[in-house]
Amino acid sequence: MKRIVYLLIAISAIISIGCNPVEDINSDLAEQAEPIIGTDEFTLTSDDYADLVDQGDGDPDFYEMFEAFSDVDDAKVILPPFLADKYPFWGDGSSVTVIFNLFDGNPEDVSAFTGADVYNLGSGDYPTSNSNAFLLEEDPEMTLEDVLADQFGTPTDGQVVRLGYNRFTQAPEVGLASVYEVAFPDSYDDFELVSVSGPDALGWTVGSANVQGSGFDGGANALEEWLISPGIDLTGESGLSFQITQEIDFLGDPDLIDILISTDYTTGSDPMMATWTALPFDKTIYGSLTISEDFDFSAYDGESIHVGLKYSSTDSDSPRWRVQDFAIRTTGFSGSTESLSAYYKYSDGSWDDVDGVYYLSAADYDSMGESSGQPGRFDNFSGSTLPANYLPQFLNITYPFAQEEDELFVIYRFFQGGDVGTVTKGNLYTFTNGEWVPSISSLQFGLEAGIWVPDNTIRYTLTAGDYAAVVSGLTGVAGFEAAVGNLDSFGNFSRTGGSTNWSDEMILTALNIVLDNLNPSAEEGQKYIVTVATWAPGNSTEDFAVIKTGGEWIYQE
């Protein structure tokens, strides 16, 4: 019994002396001359997402619910404290690559396509007059190349352009065809917004499938705002008509809204100084989005015009005007068409079409369902209608004979909500094990001054060819004669301190030769940790951390 008592006393003494053993361990590790320098790569699991702490303003269950980050920047903010918990004993110079899912799908490689310049072919661009689409027997390729030359006369190397065009799906009939058409919200950025009076936040705003004019904000507000088209050249056109898809609600005074046409307005000038003529129509029959009749537009045959959508309201009368699209039409071809897109990239002095990219059309969204909560409702995806829930099945149907490891960039419209509205996003899908799988993303982090930060460091070990390149580049250079001869003989850097010794500065000169050969287009700020073979004496290796600064490789501080 006495022995047990003594043992308990001993344990109690140990506990009282080291009351926080983990803290003591951390303290000891922090004082180590050579802390653990580690490298790792891992993919976040469901448990990892559940453990993440939301540091933003969103739903705290976001990561656990969707098992993804909202974007790469989100991952850069959230992952560092997670890594600090996961690798508590690692020291500066450590690096970890984390592989993770993206909520909306936007890997870096797809940005060239989501941010591409866009041109939609107009009636005058098609080879057959007034067709507003390619006929079945027409090959779009030659026409698209001509359009690129006309519309992008001074391209820059690497520039990417998406050309949108229509193609008949069957032989068309002669009838009315569009010579100019717009569809909102896609065409909104082509228009000029002119605020005459009233609150800036009201007037014309962009919706998910139209533009809307309104002066209501808890009550009616007096304002006037115009949405004016770019110049429309109707030279050579005759027998014109005008058709619009619109909805007009809560209208008291019919003069508050007007479709106006001017033949003397100049883009960017004061619309009040131009002459505008209202298009007469019954404004009381558009209680829902309705396609109008073909209004007579022959007064503008052969003219160059601007179309203005003038919205106004008063303190007591605030109508709501939604416009989905409008078109100026003439006798031509009519029939079922499909909307297609082609991507081109300018490189080495010429435009080349880009394969492996698919831009979703309105018909594609519709094929995924047009009911509330489905993509076809507004022809886009959103936070409640996620692309990952629809695109794999859509791609299976569209590409029934896909082969293992086939890849396709899918570009789509995504409604962000708020002030952002609808934006272009995309993802890389790969056909794996019989299904299309969206791309995942990855980030490399490095530990600097005890903090995990996004890091572009590349680890590289010199090869025999690299040593030969150093010998070739430094042979005959003053101060390197003996050191180069020794390197040529033994294939390593002597660090013995004698006449053949390679100092740190001499090795840096050698690394500049190697890295300029290895990565001649490395961007400013690119980092490397280079492992070299040394003789100290005895065979060994050393690591040198360098960074591209001012066009040269220097040691990292």
SULGI-V499529 format. One record per residue. SS is DSSP state (a for helix, b for strand, c for the rest). PHI is phi in degrees with one decimal (NA if undefined). OMEGA is omega in degrees with one decimal (NA if undefined). Layout:
ss: (SS | SS)
phi: (PHI | PHI)
omega: (OMEGA | OMEGA)
This chain:
ss: (c | a | a | a | a | a | a | a | a | a | a | a | a | a | a | a | a | c | c | c | a | a | a | a | a | a | a | a | a | a | c | c | c | c | c | b | c | c | b | b | b | b | b | c | c | a | a | a | a | a | a | c | c | c | c | c | c | c | c | c | c | a | a | a | a | a | c | c | b | c | c | a | a | a | a | a | a | a | a | a | a | a | a | a | a | a | c | c | c | b | c | c | c | c | b | b | b | b | b | b | c | b | c | c | c | c | c | a | a | a | a | a | a | a | c | c | b | b | b | b | c | c | a | a | a | c | c | c | c | c | c | c | c | b | c | c | c | c | c | a | a | a | a | a | a | a | a | a | a | a | a | c | c | c | c | c | c | c | c | b | b | b | b | b | b | b | b | b | c | c | c | c | b | b | b | b | b | b | b | b | b | b | b | c | c | c | c | a | a | a | c | b | b | b | b | b | b | c | c | c | c | c | b | b | b | b | c | c | c | c | b | b | b | b | c | b | c | c | c | b | c | c | b | b | b | b | b | b | c | c | c | b | b | c | c | c | c | c | c | c | b | b | b | b | b | b | b | b | b | c | c | c | c | a | a | a | b | b | b | b | b | b | c | c | c | c | c | c | c | c | a | a | a | c | c | c | b | b | c | c | c | c | c | c | c | c | c | c | c | b | b | c | c | c | b | b | c | a | a | a | c | c | c | b | b | b | b | b | b | b | b | b | b | c | c | c | c | c | c | b | b | b | b | b | b | b | b | b | b | b | b | b | b | b | c | c | b | b | b | b | b | b | b | b | b | b | b | c | c | b | b | b | b | c | c | c | b | b | b | c | c | a | a | a | a | a | a | c | c | c | c | c | c | c | a | a | a | c | c | c | b | b | c | c | b | c | a | a | a | c | a | a | a | a | a | a | a | a | c | c | c | c | c | c | c | c | b | b | b | b | b | b | b | b | b | b | b | c | c | c | b | b | b | b | b | b | b | b | b | b | b | b | c | c | b | b | b | b | c | c | b | b | b | b | b | b | b | b | c | c | b | b | b | b | c | c | c | b | b | b | b | c | c | a | a | a | a | a | a | a | a | a | a | a | c | c | c | c | c | c | a | a | a | a | a | a | a | a | a | a | c | c | b | b | c | c | c | c | c | c | c | c | c | a | a | a | a | a | a | a | a | a | a | a | a | a | a | a | c | c | c | c | c | c | c | c | b | b | b | b | b | b | b | b | b | c | c | c | b | b | b | b | b | b | b | b | b | b | b | c | c | b | b | b | b | c | c)
phi: (NA | -63.0 | -61.2 | -63.7 | -61.3 | -60.8 | -64.1 | -63.5 | -63.2 | -64.5 | -62.6 | -60.2 | -64.7 | -62.9 | -63.9 | -68.8 | -76.1 | -114.3 | -70.7 | -134.2 | -61.5 | -64.6 | -62.8 | -63.9 | -63.1 | -59.4 | -63.7 | -63.6 | -65.2 | -63.2 | -89.8 | -66.0 | -67.5 | -128.1 | -68.0 | -66.8 | -110.9 | -118.7 | -132.2 | -157.4 | -144.1 | -153.3 | -106.7 | -61.2 | -99.7 | -58.4 | -64.6 | -63.8 | -61.4 | -65.8 | -82.8 | -66.2 | -103.5 | -73.8 | -98.9 | -97.8 | -101.4 | -85.8 | -66.0 | -64.2 | -94.5 | -55.4 | -67.5 | -70.3 | -70.2 | -102.5 | 48.2 | -165.3 | -99.7 | -67.2 | -164.8 | -64.6 | -62.1 | -60.3 | -63.3 | -63.9 | -83.4 | -81.6 | -72.8 | -53.2 | -65.4 | -63.3 | -68.4 | -61.5 | -73.1 | -77.1 | -126.1 | -70.3 | -108.5 | -85.8 | -109.9 | -55.2 | 99.4 | -74.0 | -143.3 | -138.6 | -103.7 | -110.4 | -104.6 | -148.9 | -92.8 | -109.6 | -61.3 | -101.3 | 69.6 | -155.4 | -60.4 | -58.5 | -64.9 | -83.4 | -62.5 | -62.3 | -90.5 | -69.4 | -101.2 | -66.2 | -67.3 | -123.8 | -136.5 | -100.8 | -59.2 | -97.6 | -56.7 | -71.7 | -84.2 | -81.1 | -66.0 | -102.9 | -57.6 | 63.0 | -81.9 | 55.8 | -170.2 | -77.3 | -73.0 | -59.0 | -85.4 | -96.9 | -91.6 | -64.8 | -56.3 | -64.9 | -63.8 | -62.9 | -65.2 | -65.6 | -62.5 | -59.2 | -64.8 | -75.3 | -90.6 | -128.9 | -70.6 | -127.2 | -71.3 | -108.0 | -61.0 | 92.1 | -64.8 | -116.9 | -129.4 | -106.2 | -101.2 | -99.2 | -150.6 | -111.9 | -140.0 | -65.7 | -92.4 | -154.0 | -59.9 | -79.2 | -105.7 | -77.2 | -171.5 | -87.2 | -135.0 | -77.3 | -101.8 | -152.4 | -149.2 | -133.7 | -137.3 | -95.8 | -88.3 | -57.5 | -87.7 | -58.5 | -66.4 | -79.5 | -93.9 | -101.8 | -99.1 | -120.4 | -92.1 | -92.2 | -161.3 | 97.8 | -62.1 | -64.2 | -74.8 | -105.3 | 94.8 | -81.0 | -133.1 | -98.8 | -100.4 | -74.6 | -139.6 | -169.7 | -112.2 | -134.0 | -104.0 | -157.8 | -114.2 | -93.8 | -150.0 | 78.3 | 173.4 | -72.0 | -132.6 | -77.8 | -163.6 | -146.0 | -147.3 | -112.5 | -119.7 | -114.7 | -69.4 | -67.4 | -60.7 | -116.8 | -93.6 | -106.9 | -55.7 | 82.5 | -95.8 | -146.0 | 63.1 | -78.5 | -137.2 | -126.9 | -132.7 | -137.8 | -105.7 | -151.4 | -138.1 | -126.3 | -125.4 | 59.9 | -87.2 | -95.9 | -83.8 | -64.4 | -77.6 | -72.4 | -126.9 | -153.5 | -96.8 | -117.5 | -126.4 | -130.5 | -105.6 | -126.7 | -81.9 | -117.2 | -52.9 | 93.5 | -91.6 | -81.7 | -62.2 | -70.3 | -91.8 | -101.2 | -96.9 | -124.0 | -119.8 | -77.5 | -83.9 | -75.6 | -163.1 | -78.4 | -89.2 | -100.1 | -110.6 | -119.3 | -73.0 | -143.4 | -58.6 | -135.2 | -81.4 | -75.8 | -69.4 | -84.9 | -76.0 | -63.2 | -126.5 | -66.0 | -62.0 | -112.7 | -55.7 | 75.7 | -92.4 | -109.1 | -135.0 | -125.0 | -107.8 | -114.8 | -101.3 | -96.3 | -110.5 | -146.8 | -147.8 | -120.8 | -66.8 | -123.4 | -137.2 | -126.7 | -71.6 | -119.1 | -126.1 | -108.4 | -124.4 | -94.1 | -166.7 | -152.1 | -147.1 | -103.2 | -126.4 | -145.2 | -62.7 | -171.7 | -96.6 | -140.0 | 161.8 | -70.6 | -126.8 | -120.9 | -92.3 | -127.4 | -138.0 | -132.3 | -102.3 | -129.6 | -126.5 | -90.0 | -150.4 | 53.0 | 85.9 | -148.6 | -90.9 | -121.7 | -72.2 | -104.8 | -86.0 | 78.6 | -129.6 | -129.2 | -102.1 | -67.8 | -95.9 | -59.2 | -64.5 | -64.8 | -61.3 | -60.8 | -66.6 | -93.4 | 113.7 | -112.3 | -77.8 | -57.8 | 84.9 | -119.0 | -58.0 | -71.2 | -60.8 | -125.7 | 57.0 | -164.5 | -101.5 | -159.2 | -63.4 | -98.4 | -129.2 | -76.7 | -59.5 | -64.5 | -84.8 | -123.9 | -65.8 | -56.3 | -69.5 | -58.5 | -68.5 | -60.9 | -73.1 | -73.3 | -124.0 | -68.1 | -111.1 | -60.0 | -107.1 | -52.6 | 74.2 | -60.3 | -125.2 | -151.5 | -80.3 | -110.4 | -109.6 | -148.2 | -92.2 | -134.4 | -85.5 | -84.2 | 85.5 | 60.3 | -75.7 | -75.1 | 75.7 | -100.8 | -125.9 | -95.1 | -130.7 | -172.2 | -157.8 | -95.1 | -107.7 | -122.6 | -81.9 | -132.0 | 53.1 | 85.0 | -145.6 | -85.7 | -117.3 | -69.4 | -69.4 | -105.9 | -122.7 | -147.6 | -137.6 | -102.1 | -118.3 | -121.8 | -94.8 | -126.7 | 52.7 | 80.1 | -123.7 | -78.9 | -131.4 | -55.0 | -139.9 | -102.2 | -59.9 | -109.8 | -94.5 | -145.0 | -111.6 | -60.8 | -104.7 | -58.9 | -64.9 | -67.2 | -63.1 | -64.0 | -65.9 | -65.5 | -58.9 | -63.7 | -76.3 | -112.7 | -61.9 | 87.9 | -82.3 | -58.0 | 92.3 | -109.7 | -55.7 | -68.0 | -64.9 | -66.8 | -60.8 | -66.2 | -62.7 | -64.5 | -80.1 | -114.9 | 71.3 | -151.3 | -91.8 | -74.4 | -124.2 | -86.3 | 91.2 | -85.2 | -67.4 | -93.3 | -66.4 | -103.1 | -76.5 | -58.8 | -68.1 | -67.2 | -64.9 | -61.6 | -60.7 | -64.4 | -66.3 | -61.1 | -64.2 | -65.1 | -71.9 | -66.2 | -74.6 | -72.0 | -140.6 | -65.1 | -104.0 | -56.9 | -77.8 | -57.3 | 93.1 | -65.4 | -113.0 | -135.5 | -114.2 | -105.3 | -97.0 | -122.7 | -83.4 | -131.7 | -125.2 | -125.0 | -73.8 | 92.9 | -68.4 | -154.5 | -135.4 | -135.7 | -105.2 | -126.5 | -97.0 | -127.5 | -142.4 | -79.9 | -138.8 | 61.0 | 83.6 | -126.3 | -93.5 | -127.0 | -70.9 | -71.6 | -77.5)
omega: (-179.9 | -178.7 | 179.9 | 179.8 | 179.0 | -179.5 | 178.8 | 178.3 | -180.0 | 179.0 | 179.1 | 179.7 | 179.6 | -178.8 | -177.6 | -179.8 | -179.3 | -172.4 | 178.2 | -174.8 | 179.8 | 178.4 | 178.7 | 180.0 | 178.8 | -179.8 | 179.4 | -179.1 | -179.4 | -177.5 | -180.0 | 178.2 | -178.2 | 179.3 | -179.5 | 174.8 | -173.5 | 172.0 | -178.7 | 173.4 | 179.6 | 178.1 | -180.0 | 178.0 | 177.2 | 178.6 | 179.1 | 179.4 | 179.6 | -178.5 | -177.5 | 178.7 | 179.9 | -179.2 | 179.3 | -177.1 | -174.1 | 179.1 | -178.1 | 178.7 | -173.5 | -173.6 | 178.5 | -176.9 | -173.2 | -177.7 | -177.3 | 171.1 | -179.6 | 174.8 | -176.9 | 179.1 | 176.5 | 179.5 | -179.7 | -179.4 | -170.5 | -171.5 | -177.3 | 178.3 | 176.2 | 179.7 | 178.1 | 177.4 | -175.2 | -178.0 | -172.5 | -173.5 | -179.8 | -177.5 | 180.0 | -177.4 | 176.8 | 178.5 | -180.0 | 173.3 | -177.7 | 178.7 | -172.6 | 178.2 | 174.5 | -176.4 | -176.6 | 177.9 | 179.7 | -179.4 | -172.4 | -176.3 | -176.3 | -175.0 | 178.2 | -178.2 | 178.5 | 179.7 | -177.0 | 169.4 | -173.9 | 171.6 | 177.3 | -176.6 | 174.1 | -176.0 | -177.5 | -178.9 | -176.1 | -175.6 | 179.0 | -176.1 | 175.3 | 179.6 | -177.2 | 177.7 | 174.7 | 173.3 | -175.9 | -176.0 | -177.0 | 177.1 | -176.3 | -167.4 | -177.2 | 178.8 | -179.1 | 177.5 | 176.6 | 178.9 | 178.0 | -179.6 | -178.2 | -171.6 | -177.8 | -173.1 | -179.5 | -177.8 | 175.5 | -178.3 | -178.6 | -179.4 | 179.6 | -177.8 | 171.1 | 176.1 | 176.5 | -178.2 | 178.6 | 176.4 | 177.9 | 177.9 | 175.7 | -178.4 | -176.4 | 173.5 | 177.0 | -178.5 | 177.4 | 178.5 | -177.6 | 170.6 | 173.9 | 179.2 | 176.2 | 176.1 | -179.4 | 10.2 | -173.8 | -175.7 | -172.8 | -176.0 | 177.8 | -175.3 | 179.0 | 178.9 | -177.8 | 178.1 | 180.0 | -179.3 | 174.7 | -177.8 | -178.6 | -174.8 | -178.5 | -175.8 | -178.1 | 176.0 | -176.4 | 173.5 | -177.8 | -177.5 | -179.5 | 166.8 | -175.0 | 172.0 | 179.6 | 175.3 | -175.6 | 174.9 | -173.5 | -179.3 | -178.8 | 178.5 | 178.1 | 177.1 | 172.9 | -179.6 | -177.5 | 170.3 | -169.8 | -178.6 | 167.4 | 178.6 | -179.4 | -177.7 | -179.3 | 178.9 | 178.2 | -179.5 | 179.6 | -180.0 | -172.1 | 172.4 | -177.2 | 179.6 | -177.3 | 172.1 | -171.1 | 174.3 | -179.0 | -177.5 | 171.2 | -176.7 | 173.6 | 179.2 | -177.4 | -179.7 | -178.7 | 178.1 | -179.0 | 165.4 | -172.9 | 179.9 | 178.1 | 174.9 | -178.2 | 178.0 | 175.8 | -179.5 | 178.8 | -179.8 | 179.8 | -178.8 | -179.7 | -179.3 | 180.0 | 177.4 | -178.3 | 178.6 | -178.3 | 174.3 | -176.9 | 174.0 | -179.7 | -175.1 | -175.5 | -171.9 | -176.4 | -179.1 | 172.8 | -179.6 | -172.3 | 174.7 | -176.5 | 168.4 | 175.1 | 179.5 | 178.4 | -178.2 | -173.1 | 177.8 | -177.1 | 174.5 | 175.6 | -176.5 | 168.0 | -168.5 | 164.4 | 174.2 | 179.3 | 173.7 | -175.7 | 176.5 | 174.2 | 176.9 | 178.3 | 179.1 | -177.9 | -175.1 | -176.6 | 178.9 | 173.0 | -176.2 | 177.4 | 179.0 | -179.5 | 179.7 | 167.8 | -176.3 | 169.8 | -169.1 | 175.6 | 178.8 | -178.1 | -177.1 | 174.6 | -179.2 | -178.6 | 178.8 | 171.7 | 178.5 | -177.5 | 177.5 | 175.4 | 178.8 | 177.3 | 177.5 | 179.8 | -177.4 | 176.9 | 172.3 | 179.8 | 176.9 | 177.0 | 177.4 | -176.2 | 177.2 | 173.8 | 177.4 | -178.5 | 177.7 | -176.6 | 177.2 | 177.5 | 179.3 | 178.2 | 177.8 | -179.2 | -178.7 | 179.1 | 178.0 | -176.9 | 179.9 | 177.6 | -179.2 | 178.0 | -173.2 | -177.0 | -179.8 | 179.3 | -179.9 | 174.0 | 170.9 | 179.3 | 179.2 | 177.9 | 178.0 | -170.2 | 178.9 | -178.3 | 179.7 | -174.9 | -170.5 | 179.3 | 179.4 | 177.8 | -179.4 | 176.1 | 179.8 | -175.9 | -178.6 | -174.8 | -177.1 | 179.0 | -179.6 | 180.0 | 178.9 | 170.1 | -178.8 | -179.8 | 170.6 | 178.5 | -177.0 | -173.7 | 177.0 | -176.4 | -179.1 | -178.7 | -176.7 | 177.6 | -179.1 | -175.9 | -179.8 | -177.0 | -177.9 | 177.5 | 177.3 | 179.5 | 177.8 | 175.2 | 177.9 | -179.8 | 179.4 | -173.8 | 178.3 | 173.6 | 178.4 | 178.7 | -174.1 | 178.9 | -178.3 | 168.8 | -178.7 | 179.3 | 175.2 | 172.9 | 178.0 | 174.5 | 179.4 | -179.4 | -179.8 | 177.2 | -177.7 | 176.6 | -178.8 | 174.6 | -169.1 | 179.7 | -175.8 | 174.1 | 177.2 | -175.2 | 177.1 | -178.0 | 178.2 | 177.6 | 178.7 | 178.3 | 178.9 | 178.6 | 178.9 | 177.7 | 178.6 | -179.1 | -175.4 | -174.5 | 176.5 | 179.7 | 178.8 | -176.5 | 178.9 | -177.6 | -169.2 | -175.7 | -178.5 | 179.3 | 178.3 | 178.7 | 178.3 | 180.0 | -177.7 | -170.2 | 176.2 | 174.4 | -179.9 | 177.6 | 179.2 | -174.2 | 179.1 | 179.6 | -177.1 | -179.8 | -174.2 | 172.1 | 175.7 | 178.1 | -179.1 | 177.5 | 177.9 | 177.3 | 176.2 | 178.7 | -178.9 | 175.8 | 177.9 | -176.2 | -174.4 | 175.5 | 174.8 | -175.2 | -174.2 | -174.0 | -178.4 | -179.8 | -178.8 | 175.4 | 179.5 | 177.3 | -178.1 | 173.2 | 162.3 | -173.0 | 176.9 | -178.8 | 175.6 | -178.3 | 171.5 | -163.8 | -10.3 | -173.4 | -179.8 | -179.9 | 174.2 | 174.0 | 176.7 | 178.1 | -179.1 | -178.0 | 179.7 | 178.6 | -178.0 | 179.8 | 178.8 | 179.9 | 176.3 | 178.4 | 177.9 | 174.2 | 179.2 | NA)
